[in-house]
Amino acid sequence: MAGNPPGQGPGPSRRDLLRGAGVAGAAVATGGAIAEPAVAQAPSPAPRREALETLTAAEAQTLEAFCARLIPSDANGPGAAEARATHYIDRALGGALASSRETYRSGLGGLDARARAQHGGAFAGLPPALQDAALTELEQSDPAFFTLVRGHTLQGTFGDPYYGGNANFVGWDLLGYPGIRLAATAEQEKMEPHLKPTHESAYDFSMFNRASAAQAMQSQVAPGPLPDGMADMSHAMPEVASTGGHDGR
């Protein structure tokens, strides 16, 4: 977790945090390798908050502060707030992550109630040091909820922007991930450090279009093996029905 509670020594660096939090898994989710994170970038301003779809306004404020402390904005670049990780979670709680809705309701409510009782104010309004102290306590008292939010924050920061997070590709830029390519030259395959980012979602490519893929699966064509490079697409299709209004960007 970013920052250090009062009375504790220096904590892990931002880079250690991202590595320790399982960001290697983000490379698998996005279909590529991860280069060294960029350094000395100026934090980007957070984009305008989108309308809430599942969370209440109070829950969204608490969650946004929570996410922002897990992956904070600093001199190395933007964090979960700029990536709109809260928007990703809010959308997903109405679809693919619907089973976690009540866990978020009770967990965020409890976190805010403890902040008010112990510090006299809402969690979202506490200074960063007190927020870190509260989250350290939460990690110890309710590790399952803390780990749940941590994992979803990573998904919302470093996953494909199609799902509502990683706004303006800030997560991929932070990791140095150059983006999806359907073809690559021999030089590009070496993952040179200055490979120009594509800044394209997987779903910007027609072959990954969820609507056309779902239509193909419902056609009368006899089932058979998927073409090379597409064998991992079939698992995503059942999610189409569960994500409701999230059928495009």
N, C-alpha and C positions, 0 to 999 in steps of 0.2 A: 504494500500500500504506500502511496506517496506521502511524503512528509513524516515527521516524527512527533509522537505524543510528548507532552511535557515530561522532562526528566529522563528521556531516553537519548542515547547517542545517535550519531549519524546513521541513517538507514541506507538501504540499497539505492544505487543510482537509478535514474530513469531507465537506462538501457537494461540493467539487471532486472528491474521490475518487469519490463516487457518480456524478457526472455524467460524469467521465472514464472510468469503468469500463463505460459503456454502459447505464446504468440507463434511458435513454430507450427502449431495447429492451424493458424490462420493461413499459412502458405498452402496447406492441403485444401482448405476450404475455398481458396481463391484460384487454385490450380497452378501455382507457380512457386519459384524459390524466393527467398527473402535475402536481400542484400543488407549491408550494414546500414543502420539508421542514419539519416542525414543529421548534420549538426549545425548549430548556429543559425537556425532559421527563426525568423520573427513569427511569433504566434499569430494565426489568422483570426480575424474577428468572427465571433459565433454568428451563424446565419440566423435569420428571423425564425422564431419558433413556430412550428406547424401546429395546426389545430389538433387537439387531443382526440384520440379515437377510443381509448379504453380507460386510461388512468384518469383520476380526478385531478383538478388543478393542484391541490395540496400534495397528492402523491407524486405528481410529476416534478414539483419543486424539490421535494425530498430526494427523489431518485436522481434528478439532474445533479444535485450537489454531491450525492453519493458517487456517481459515475465520474464526476470531475475530480474527485480526490483519488480515485483509483488510477486514472490516467490523466494527470493534470496538464494544463497548458504551461509551457515554460520557454526558456530561451532556445531549446532544441526544436521547438515546433508546437503545433496545436495538439489538443488532447481529445478526450471523449466528448467534451462540450461542443467543440467545433465540428466533430464528426457526427453529431446529433445521435449519439448512442441511445439517449432516452427516447427519441422518436422511433428508432428501430424497435426498442423493447415495447413501447406503447402499441405500435402496430401489431407486433407479433403476439402480444397478450390477447388480442382479439382473434387470433388465428392459430398459427403453429404452436405457440406457447400458451394457449388458453388454459391448459391444465395447471399452470403456475399462477393464475390470476389471484386466487385467494391467498396464496403464499405471499405475493407482493402486497396485497392489501394489509394483511396482518403484520408483515415484516416492516414495511415502511411506516405504518401507523405506530408500531412499537418503538422504532428508532426515533421518530419525532417526539413521541410522548416522553421517552427517557431524556431527550435533549431538553425539553421544556422543564421537566422535573429537576434535573441536575444542574442545568445552566441557565434556566430562566428564559429560554427563547427557542424558536423553531430550529431544527437541525440545519435547514438551508441558510439561516441567517447567522450561524455561528462562525467565528473566525476559523481559518483553515486548521490551526493547531488543535482546537477543540473538536472540530469535525474528525480529524485523524484519531484523536483519543477515543471518540465515540465509536468509530468504525473498528478500532483495535479491540474495544470491549465487545462489540457485536461479533467480531470474528471468533472470539473466545466463547461467548455465551450462545451464539446461534450460528455455528460454522456452516451449516447446510444452507441457510439463507444467504450468508455472506458469499459463499462459493457460487451459488446460483446467480447472484447479481454480477459477480466478478466475471463469470463465464459469458453472460449475456452482454456485458459491457465490452468485452473483447470482440464478440461477434458484431456488435453494432459499430465498433470503431474500425475493425479491419476486414469485415466481410464485404461481399459485393454490394455496391450502392443500390442495386435493384430493390433490396429488402428494407430500405429506409434509413440506413446508417451510412457511415463512411462518406459523409457529404463532401462534395467537391474533391473526392479521392484523397482527403487529407491523411487518412490512415495508411493507405498504400504509399503515399509520399513519405510519411514518417518512417516506414519500414525500408524504404528504398526499393519497393516492389514495382517493377516497370509496367505491369499490367499484362492483360491477356493478349496473346498473339496466336493466330491460326497457322501462321507459318513464320519461320525464323531463318535468318542467314547463319552461316557457320560462325561468323563473328558475334552475332547476337546470342547464339547458344552458349557462348563463353561467359555471358552475364557480365559484360564489361561494366565498371562502376558508373559510367555516365550514359548508360542506355536510356534513351528518351522515353519517358512514360507515355503510354497510349491514352490513359484516362478514358477508358471505355469499359462499361460493364459487360459481363458475359452475355447479357440479354440485349446488348446492342447488335449482336450478331444474329442473323436470321436462323442459323442452325440451332441456336439455343433458345429460340422463342418459345415460351411456355404454352401459348395458345395453339400454335401450330403443332407442337409436340403432343399436346393432349388430343388434338384432332386426329393426328396420325395414329395414336394408340387406340382410338375409338373406331378407326376405319375397318373395312373388311379384309384388309391385307393380312395374310397368314403371318403369325408371329415368327420371328427369326432373330438371329444375332444382330446386334447393332453394329454399325460401321466402326472401324478403329477410331479410338479417341472419344467415342460417345457411349461407351459401355457403362459409364457412371451416371447417365442421365435418367435412366428409368426409375431410380429410387425417388426422384423429386416429384414425379407426376401426381401421386395421391395428395400432395400438399395443395394442389390447385384448388380443390374444393374447399379446403379448410381456411384458406387465406382471404376469402371473401373479396373485399374491394381492393386488394393489393395486386391488381393484375396489370400494372404498368407504372411507368414513372412519368 
